[in-house]
């Protein structure tokens, strides 16, 4: 009786999964869970509710499209990074890291796919918020306010797009650094709420600290993106870059390095 020759499985010619497909999978993973879907829906709903309330109760002089857009951007700035945190930490918190990194062993491609998925979700939510700002302004006009559709281009780029993009990157950095959904969410709110309050107290107690704060605290440095003409000066851009390196670049580099090396069980 002749022995059966062993079968060799050759995967050398198997094409790799495209980055587009990986990004689509990550988007689906972010929205397929009940927490991800309802949280995303709640953010969009919250923006709509706030805008409608402002459209109905604010003074007529305040009911302008650029104000509605600023409000929408402010609400998104607080809550949208949590979507990114939940997306990134799912590998550890929901224990699907073994499946993800078995199907795609090159972790760097998964990190890029998560970033692209997060950017796609953020861009979609921002577009929806801009549409809701249009709806809110239309409601304001219908209830007696003057038709004012003017908008400052600096507001759109710096105060809405750039500020929310920075928030998404901060959420991504915190998530990769901690790899825990509850821990990352707590750390994010400590960074966005508690830290600025502490800096405000220190600035009030010390005459010189208010000049140092924008160089070392990222939230304080970003204030010119939301105020005045939405155009930071050269020094203010330098403060954003310096504090951003401390609070964004360094945590992001360390977090990505950790994600690439962590052993998932």
Number of C-alpha atoms within 10 A of each C-alpha: 3 4 5 6 6 6 6 6 6 7 7 7 6 7 7 8 11 10 14 12 11 21 22 16 14 22 20 15 16 25 18 12 11 10 13 19 15 13 18 20 13 13 19 21 14 16 21 20 14 15 26 20 12 20 26 19 10 13 11 15 9 14 26 24 23 21 17 25 25 18 19 25 25 17 18 24 21 17 22 25 26 24 24 28 30 27 24 29 26 18 20 19 14 11 13 15 18 15 12 16 15 11 10 15 12 12 16 14 17 21 18 14 22 23 20 19 25 28 17 15 19 22 15 12 18 23 13 16 25 21 15 22 27 19 18 26 29 19 18 28 18 13 12 11 20 14 14 15 12 9 13 12 13 16 24 18 15 20 25 25 18 15 21 25 19 16 24 26 20 22 28 29 27 30 32 24 20 20 23 21 22 15 14 23 20 11 17 23 14 13 18 15 13 13 16 17 13 11 18 16 13 15 16 12 11 11 9 11 15 17 10 11 20 21 20 17 21 24 20 19 22 23 17 18 22 19 12 10 14 19 17 20 10 9 10 18 15 15 23 25 18 19 21 21 15 16 19 21 17 12 20 22 13 15 20 19 14 15 23 15 10 12 10 13 8
